[in-house]
Amino acid sequence: MQRSLGAAGEYLSIASIVVSAWGSCIAYILFIKDNCHKLFGWPDYTWVLIAGVPLLVLSILDDVRFLAPISVFGLGCAFAFACLVVAEFFIHVDGQAIHAFFNEQPVVQWESLPLAMSIAAFCNEGMRTVTALGQALHSELLLSLIILTYRYRHID
């Protein structure tokens, strides 16, 4: 990467990825804290510790493949929940109400589109970055292009 971006570009690219990942981790911990506090009522700092300590311990390990079954289980639960929401929607909402809703509401609400796109990009950011970087490590040029594309997408 140093050949294509120079030493300063390499350090800035890596630093921007680290800051972005760090911000994502903080956002996830805050999300966990807020929702667990709503569900169980314990103090906020308790949930930060409960979420943060395992992350610190697991970050020391080089190989976390043993967590794959838990990840698959979590994805399965998320998919099942999404199916449940869709099923409940179609059971409880009349077809005429859906038709009336789409006649009243625009398909795209332009005033909230930037916020919606930002949330979608944030949710997809971690998966996209980790996957792309893992595959690109074999090609220095491809890695450089991915980092430049990543930075270009996040510049105002």
N, C-alpha and C positions, 0 to 999 in steps of 0.2 A: 504494500500500500504506500510505502514511503516513496517508491519510484514514481508513482502516478500523482500523488498529492504533495510530496515534499515532507520533510520532518514536521514542520509546523502544522500542515494539513492533517497528517496522521494523528498527531496529538489532539488537535481540535476535534477531529471526527470521533476519536475514541472517547474524549471527554464529553462530547454532546450525547453520545449513546449512553454513557454511564449516568449522566445527569437525568436523561429521559427515563432510563430504567429505574433509577432511584426515586424519581417522582412518581412513577407508576406504582412502585412498591408502597410508597407512603400513601398514595390514594387508595390502594387496596386495603391497607391496614385501617385507614380511617373508615372505609366502607364497612369493614367487618365490625369495627368498634361501634359505629352508629347503629347498625342493624341489630347487633347482639344486645346492645343497651336497650333498644326498643323492645326486643323479645323477652329478655330475662331480667332487665332492670338493675344489673350490677353497675358499679361505677365505671366510667369510661376508661380510666387508667387500667382497670382489671382486664378489659378486653384487649387493650394494646399489649399488655404483657402476655396474655394467653396467645395472641396471634404472633407477637414478635419473637418470643423465646424459641418456639420451634423453627421459625425462619432463620434465626441466628445459628442454631445448632445445625440445621440442614445446609446452610451456606458454607459450613466448614468442610462438608463432605464433597468429594470429587465426583461420586457416582450416586445418583438418586433414582436409578432405574427401578429400585424396589418400590417406589411410590406409584409406578405406572398402574397397578390394579386399582389404587384409590382414585387416581385421575379418571380412569375408565368408568369407575362407579359414579363419580361426580358428574361426568358427562352424561351418563345414562340417566341419572336423576334429573338433570336439567332438561334432557330430551323428554322424559316422561312428564315432567311438570308442564312443559310447553304443549305437549299433546293433551294434557288434562285441561289446560286453559282454553285451547281451541275447541275441545269437545264441549266444555261447559258453555262456551260462547254460542255454539250452534244449537245446543239444547235449550238455552234460555232466551235467545234473541230471535225475534221473528224476522223472516226474510224481508217483509215490507219495511221494517225498521232499518235494516241494513241498506236497502235501496234508498229510503228517505235520507239517511245519514249521508250517503255519497252524493245525493242530489244537492244537499245543503252545504256540505263541506268541500272545499277544493281538494284535489288529490295531493297537491303540493301547497303547503302554506309557506310562502316565500319569506315572511318575516321570521319564522323559526327554523328555516332550512339550514342556515349556517351552524346553529347550535346542534341540530340533529346530526349533521354531517360530522361535526367535531366529536360528538359522543361516539358515533359509529367508528370513526378513525381511531379514537382512543381505545375503544374496546378491541379493535383488531390489531392495534399497534404491536403489542407484545408477541403475539403468535407470528405475525408477519416478519418482524425483525429477527426473532430467534431462528425461525426456519430459514430465512434467506441467508443469514450470516453463517449458519451451520453448513449450508450447501455451498456457499461462496468461499469458504476457507481454502478450497483447493485452487481457486483462481483469484489471484491478486487483483486483476483488472475488474473482474466481475464484482468482487467485494468493494472496490472503489466506486464502481457505478451504483451499487446498492446504497452505499453510504451517502453519496451525492444525491441520489433520488430521494432518500429518506429525509435529508436535510432540506432539499428543495420543497418537499411537500409540507414541511413544518415551519417555513419562513412566512411571516405575514406579508 
